[in-house]
Amino acid sequence: MAPQPLWLRCEKKEFERRTAITPTTAKKLIDAGFEIFVERDDQRIFRDHEYEAVECKLVENNSWPNAPKDIPIIGLKELPESDDPLPHTHIQFAHCYKQQGGWSKVLARFHNGGGTLYDLEFLTDNQGRRVAAFGYHAGFAGAAAGALAFAAQKDGKTLGQLEPYENEQAMVDDVKRVLGGSGKGLKAIVIGALGRCGRGAVDLFRKIGLEECVHICLLYEPFRCLTRQLYRDDILKWDMAETAKGGPFQEILDADIFINCIYLSSPIPPFLTKETIAAAGKNRRLRVVVDVSCDTTNPHNPIPIYSVNTTFAKPTVPVEVGEGNPPLAMVSIDHLPTLLPREASEQFSAALLPSLLELPNRETARVWVEAENLFRSKLAEAVKAEGL
């Protein structure tokens, strides 16, 4: 039986250092009968020699357009904007299934080239849960970026360029240092706190020292507590139950940092608006908003106070707050996990491995069949929208 080829392309998005296939995962695929081509890439956190050491075949940077058409191309972030037809099978995050800006033009490239898209966001298990996601590290890094932006603003500055950290502990130590030793006294609200992304944000806030609600029984009888002492809770953990009443929410304005970690699947009332921000006036406590979900161009974005994605080079943009009111910084970086590129890549790649092992049988394997059916459905919508 011929080996299953798979081509790991380089990432062209600036500052993106993660990868969909780490050397560890590549070795397991090769042992299972795959042939792995890896584009040379100085930007990737894993060095070329690490892939060579596990017997991957190194090819030139950004050479995938010339790869044989029958080799699937795997990457992470969306391809650079272009009208060039796409004849290959691509496995990546394409950000074009929820009518984001330019969605139909992206899919039109597959129509024009005859290629296929397997969107990593929509590879799901039997329960409809994503088989692999960067959610935890996105939330962890997003909360860190929010805390760093808060510290910069407190010093009368704007947060400068963000650089990747070696590991989670290095990130925690740096954030605590910038905050003067601890995040104690800060108040944060995380919406979507029960998901992977939300759990990551909450963990970062815990590790930098934000206080949580704790009940201590001071006097008790068997089976009942007579008196309690309540410590303050500076990490508000909201999910669907708390947001069911519909926004906007005053509680967001009463926190220092707001982290949005929800998965937007249908229209919902906005969590925060420019009008509520302006109405809060000088009494507003909120200073930083981090939209980890980054539904920036989604027509149903629940945080309609910004319109652009920020970058590692320029992590924040100011929000219109009304004359004389305290500033509000917006973080909307759409690849936050690359602040922890090695850990995030290893976790994601390991989770993706079982599905990749089924790639040779993608015409019958459920995870791939369902992903292709979704692609065909979205492609038909794009063809109609583009008048093709």
PyMOL commands that set and color helices and strands:
alter all, ss='L'
color gray80, all
select helices_A, chain A and resi 23-31+48-52+64-66+103-113+120-122+135-154+168-178+196-207+240-243+250-253+274-283+336-339+341-356+359-361+366-386
alter helices_A, ss='H'
color red, helices_A
select strands_A, chain A and resi 4-8+34-39+57-59+73-74+89-92+116-119+188-191+215-221+224-230+235-238+257-260+288-291+316-318+329-331
alter strands_A, ss='S'
color yellow, strands_A
deselect
rebuild
show_as cartoon
